Amino acid sequence: MRNDNEQGPGGKNTGIVRIYVWELPVRLAHWTIVLALVVLAFTGTYMHDPFLVAVGGRAWVMGTIRYIHLIAAFVFVAAFMLRFYWFFAGNRWANWRQFLPFEKARRSGMRGMLHYYLFFRWWPVSVVGHNALAGSVYTTIYALVVVEILTGFALLDNILGSRALHFFIGWLPRLIDLQYLRSIHFLVMFLFGVFVIHHVYSAILVSKEEKSGLMESIFTGYKFFPKSHFEADTSEVPAHEHEIAER
């Protein structure tokens, strides 16, 4: 049941504060990864089961698809490296600590979000950055990204036979058979697909309930909260990272 003392996000609030949460590198990495994943999913599906008919004696569809897949893969890796760097160089909401529930308050917030998704509470746990449950899920997704990158480069090494590439990734096929690596690489794509569906759904849901500009923030970088809601959260944030704004 809803606690009568619990203030819902739809309640009347004054003194709305605009916070610059998602810095440009975070947004750039986010959308680059999204676009690269779309290309990789399409080309990877074709490489697994070709569904385009080549016409003409000079048609080379598979080679073209493989080339596009490779370019998208390097873009994907570059975006991931940018995001990884920003775990340490970014503001507090981009920091790696947001993705691991070390603090008691974040562990409590994780339980709160679980209760929300299980319909045991009315409102999501409102935080300025990622809630603890989302942060933990993203940690799992980033781990899968690493798996996808390693298996992808192992498959590429099998094709190219590059000494430099083999030096860095040649150990993996000695641990796991190449055919299993290919299957893992393909199946992880479906896990990304499941995550994307839930990610979009939950983002729209929480944005609607929270009324903090969550969906818009991945484009603008800004979220909106009542001043009383996040004063403790921003107590150590430099002044240029947030500003008072009327809403």
N, C-alpha and C positions, 0 to 999 in steps of 0.2 A: 504494500500500500504506500501511497505517497505520504511523506512526512509533511504535516501542515506547516511546519517551521521552515521547510525547504523552499528557497526562493528559486523559481523557475526562470529560465533564460528569457522568457517572454514578458517578465515583469517590467514595471516602469522603472527606469533608471535615469539618473542625471549624471552629468560630468563624464561623458564618454571619452575615453582616451584612445587615440589612434596609435598603434604600435607597429613599427617596421620590423616584422618578424622574419619573413623569408627574403634574404638578401638576393641580389641579382645572380650570383654564381649558383645558389641553390635552385632558383627558378630555371636558370639556363640548363643546368644539369638535369633537372626533372623533365623538362619538355624534350630535351635531346634524347634522353633515355626512352621516353614514350615513343617518339617518332622512330628511333632506331629499332625498338622492339616490334613495332608494326611491320617494318620492312623485313626484319629478321624472321618474324613468324611467317610471313607470306612466302619469302624465298626458301626458308627451311622446310615448309610444308611441301613446296614444289619439288625440292631436292629429294625429299623422302618418297614422294609419290607424284611424279610429273603429271600435270593435268592440262598442259598447253601443247597444242599440236604444232610441230615445226613444219613449215612449208618452204620449198625451194632448196636447191642443192647447197646453198651457202648458209642456211639457217643453223644457228648454234645457240639454241635457247638455253640449254643446261649450262653451257659455259658462261653466258651472260648472266644468268641467275646466280651462279656461284660467285661471279665477280661482284655483283651487287651485294650479295650476302657478306662477302669479305669486307667490302668498304663499310657497310652498315655495322659490322662487328667492330671494326677499328674505331668508328665514331662512338659506339656503345662503350667501349673500353675507355676512351678518352673522357667521356662524360662521367663514367663511374670514378675514374681517377680524380677528376675535379671535385666530385662530391666527397670522396674520401679525404682529400686534402682539406676540404672545408669543414670536416669533422673537428679539425684542430685550429683552423684559421678563422672560422666564422663566429657569429655572435652566439649567445648562450642557447638559443633555440635551434641552432644548427649543430651544436656541440655533440660529441659522441655520448656524453652522459645522458642526453635525452632519449637514448635508445636502449639503455640498460637501467632497470629499476633498482638502483642501489639505495636510494633514499626511502625511508619509511613512508613518507607522504605519497611517493609515486607508486609504491606497492599497494597502498590503500586506494589510490586512484585507479589502479589496474583492476582491483576487485570491484570498484564502483562501476567501471565501464562494462565489466562482465555482467554485473547485475542489470545494467541498462539493456544490453543486448539480449539478456534472458528475460526481460520484461519484469524485473523485480524492483525497478525504480523508474520514475517518470522522466528524469532529465539526464543527459550525459554529463560526465565530469568535465567541467569547462576549465581548460588551461590555455595559456597563451600560445605555447608551442604544441608539440605532439603530446597527446595523452599517453600515459605509461603503457597501456595495452597496444596502442598503435605503434609506439616506439619499439616494443618487443617484437611485434609482427614484422616491422621494417628490418630489424636485425636479422630475422630469419630470411627475409627476401634478399638482403645484401649477401648473406651466406650463399644463397642459391645463385646469385649473380657470379660470385667467385667460382662456384662449381661450373656454371655455364661457360665462363671464360676459360677455365683450365681445360675442360673437355673439348671446347671448340679449338683451342690452340693445339691440343694433342691430335685432333683429327686433321688439322691443317698441316702439322708436321709430317703426318703419314703421307700426305699428298706431295708436299714440296720437297721433303728431304733436306731441309735447310740445316746446316751444322749449328748455326747460331740458335735457331729455334729449338732444335733437338737438345742443345745444351741445357736450356731452361725447362723444357717440358717433356723431354725424352724419358724421364723417370716414371711418368704416370702410366703409360701403357705397360710398363713392367710390373706394375701393381695391379692394374685392372685391364682385362682384355679389351682390345680396341672395339669389338662389337658391343660390349657392355657400355663403354664410354659413349658410343654413338647412340645407344638407347637412352642412356641417362641424359645426354644433351638434348635429345628430342622430347623426352618426357618432362623435363624441367620447363620447357616452353609452355606446356599445358598448365603447370603450376602457376606460372606467371599470368596466364589467361584467367585462371580462377581468382588470383589475387586482384587483378585489374577490375574484374566485375564487382567484387566485394568492396574494393577501395573506392570506386566511383559511387556505389550505393551508399556506403557509410559516410562518405564526405558530404553527399547531398543531404542525407538524413541529419547529421550533426549540424551542418550549416543551417538547416531550416529550424532545428530546435534551439540552437545556441544563439542564432542571430548575431554572429560576430563577423560576418563577411568571410567565412572560411573558404567558400568556393572561389570568391573573387581574389582572395589573398595570394593564390598561386600565380595570378597574373600581375597583381599590383604590389605584392609583398606586405600589404597592410592588413591588420585585423583590428577589430573594435571591441572594447570591453568597458564596463563601468569602472571608474577609477578605483573604487573600493575593492573590486574583484582581484586586481593584480598588483596592488601597491607593493606587497611583499615580494612578488615575483620580479618586479622591476627595480627593487631597492638598490641593486648594485649595477644597474644598466646605465651606461653613459647617456647623457641627456639627448645626444643627437640620434639615439636609436628609438626614441618615442617622443610623442608630442600630444598635447591636449588639443582635441578637435571637437567641434559641435556636430552632432549627428541628427 
